[in-house]
Amino acid sequence: MPKSKRTFGVQAIERGCSVLDLLGSGRQNYSLRDLSNELKLPKPTVHRILSTLCHLGYVMQDDISKEYRLGFRLVELGQVVLNGIQLRSEAQPFLHNLASQVQETVHLARLEGSEIVYLDKVEQMNDPKGLRMASRVGMRNYAHSCAMGKILLAFLSDTKRDLVFSQKGLPRLTKNTIVDRGRFEAHLVQVKAQGYSLDNEENEEGIKCVAAPVRNDRGEVVAAISISAPAVRMTKKRIDKEFKGEVIKTALEISKKLGFKDVKPKERR
């Protein structure tokens, strides 16, 4: 593999990625000597990189031949990417239909680490006041301050939710942001019970949202969709009579497209 003329970022990470690129270039297995020769790096350096990658699951070493190959951790990460692409593709027609029906902006997001990531956004361009929201596809955002984030947090295990809070905390973004941990936990209990969440200008002043969960074929909440609108248009009456029902309905339609079976438990006789 030819050397790069310039080095960007952290050298150890670049070298680790070079090892992964070489292992994935076609051959099944590589010996330490092969890797050292191809990468033009000292064997001790390559061995340290391989030891770290093996420990993390990105590389595997054959017990007999002692040769190296890519590990299953990369398969897991690749599946995350593919799932995100599939989710967006399957959801798009429903998002466009919802946006057209309510004439407001619609979002799709999932939780990645301790933040939400916007996977799609369908924006209505006929707003007479020219109001535009700060969100964009690929953008990350705090989970606690927005409706989609609340839904995703509400269905997390206590352990994973604690990790989110420890990494990001509950910073105040507007005067309405819930920043008290006890109050927010109680709020999430309510969100989970009712099956939808609201953002009452907690993330962006002047903008309100209502969101619902998207489930996969195992019933796990893997994403959320929302309707977002200027606070002057998203009144309590309109939330209760229109937005809430439509976002829940659309989220269920997307879930069914992903294989979710909405089976109600049989009533006891």
Buried (B, 14 or more C-beta within 10 A) or exposed (E): EEEEEEEEEEEEEEBBEBBBEBBEEEEEBBEBEBBBBBBEBEEEEBBBBBEBBBEEBBBBBEEEEEBBBBBEBBEEEEEEEEBBEEBBEBBBEBBEBBBEEBEBBBBBBBBBEBBBBBBBBBBBEEBEEEBEBEBEEEEEBBBBBBBBBBBBBBBBEEEEBEBBBEEBEBEEBBEBBBBEEEEBBEBBEEBBEEBBBBBBBBBBEEBBBBBBBBBBEEEEBBBBBBBBBBEEBBBEEBBEEBBBBBBBEBBBBBBEBBEBEEEEEEEEE
